[in-house]
Amino acid sequence: MHRVFAFGTLKQPWVRFIVTGHAGETKDAVLPGKRREGLNIIADPSAQTPGLVFEVNGRQLARLDRYERLGVRYERVKMTLDDGSQAWVYRRLQTP
């Protein structure tokens, strides 16, 4: 199983259901040291980004990767949440 941190559209259960095939249970979470800016999160030591954490299997993670256009629009990075646990976070790729 894979933990995913959602701070945008994936916070909506109906979006998770359409993308992964199930909405799943979520838990409130906070990503410290990051600030939401539009569809992205950027480093900001004084900021916190609230969101949700949910679990998916490998097949569902692959579906999330397609939804987020992994490698084209977003990268998937493992980050540490405020409770010390880790989760995958989709972060926008930098444009040249």
C-alpha positions as CSV (number, residue, x, y, z in Angstrom):
1,M,0.0,0.0,0.0
2,H,1.1,3.6,-0.7
3,R,0.2,6.7,1.2
4,V,-0.7,9.8,-0.8
5,F,-1.0,13.4,0.4
6,A,-3.7,15.4,-1.4
7,F,-3.9,19.2,-1.2
8,G,-5.9,19.9,-4.4
9,T,-8.6,18.2,-6.4
10,L,-7.8,14.8,-5.0
11,K,-9.2,16.0,-1.7
12,Q,-12.6,15.5,-3.3
13,P,-14.0,11.9,-2.8
14,W,-15.7,11.9,-6.1
15,V,-12.4,12.8,-7.9
16,R,-10.6,10.0,-6.1
17,F,-13.4,7.6,-7.0
18,I,-13.2,8.5,-10.7
19,V,-9.4,8.3,-10.8
20,T,-8.7,5.2,-8.7
21,G,-12.0,3.3,-8.6
22,H,-12.7,4.0,-4.9
23,A,-12.8,7.1,-2.7
24,G,-11.2,5.4,0.3
25,E,-10.9,6.6,3.8
26,T,-8.9,9.8,4.5
27,K,-7.2,11.4,7.4
28,D,-6.5,15.1,7.9
29,A,-2.8,15.8,7.5
30,V,-0.4,18.8,7.2
31,L,2.7,19.1,5.1
32,P,5.2,21.4,7.0
33,G,7.6,23.7,5.2
34,K,5.5,23.9,2.1
35,R,3.0,26.5,0.8
36,R,0.3,25.9,-1.7
37,E,0.6,28.2,-4.7
38,G,-2.1,27.5,-7.3
39,L,-1.8,23.9,-8.4
40,N,1.6,23.5,-6.8
41,I,3.4,23.4,-3.5
42,I,6.7,25.3,-3.0
43,A,9.2,25.4,-0.2
44,D,8.5,27.9,2.5
45,P,10.0,27.1,6.0
46,S,7.3,29.2,7.8
47,A,4.3,27.6,6.0
48,Q,2.2,24.6,6.3
49,T,-0.1,23.0,3.7
50,P,-3.2,21.3,5.0
51,G,-4.6,18.3,3.1
52,L,-5.6,14.7,3.4
53,V,-3.8,11.4,3.4
54,F,-5.2,8.2,1.8
55,E,-3.9,4.8,0.9
56,V,-3.9,3.2,-2.5
57,N,-2.5,0.0,-4.0
58,G,0.0,-0.2,-6.8
59,R,-2.6,-0.2,-9.5
60,Q,-4.4,2.8,-8.1
61,L,-1.1,4.6,-7.7
62,A,-0.4,4.1,-11.4
63,R,-3.9,5.5,-12.2
64,L,-3.1,8.6,-10.0
65,D,0.2,8.9,-11.9
66,R,-1.7,9.0,-15.2
67,Y,-4.2,11.5,-13.8
68,E,-1.4,13.8,-12.6
69,R,0.5,13.3,-15.9
70,L,3.6,12.1,-14.1
71,G,6.7,13.1,-15.8
72,V,4.9,15.6,-18.0
73,R,3.2,17.9,-15.6
74,Y,4.0,16.6,-12.1
75,E,6.6,14.5,-10.3
76,R,5.8,12.2,-7.4
77,V,8.0,12.9,-4.4
78,K,8.1,11.2,-0.9
79,M,7.7,13.9,1.8
80,T,7.4,13.9,5.5
81,L,4.2,15.0,7.1
82,D,3.9,16.9,10.4
83,D,3.3,13.7,12.3
84,G,6.6,12.2,11.1
85,S,5.0,9.8,8.6
86,Q,5.8,9.8,4.9
87,A,3.5,10.0,1.9
88,W,3.8,10.6,-1.8
89,V,3.1,14.2,-2.9
90,Y,2.5,15.3,-6.5
91,R,4.6,18.5,-7.2
92,R,4.6,20.4,-10.5
93,L,7.6,20.1,-12.7
94,Q,9.6,23.2,-13.2
95,T,9.3,24.7,-16.6
96,P,12.6,25.7,-18.3
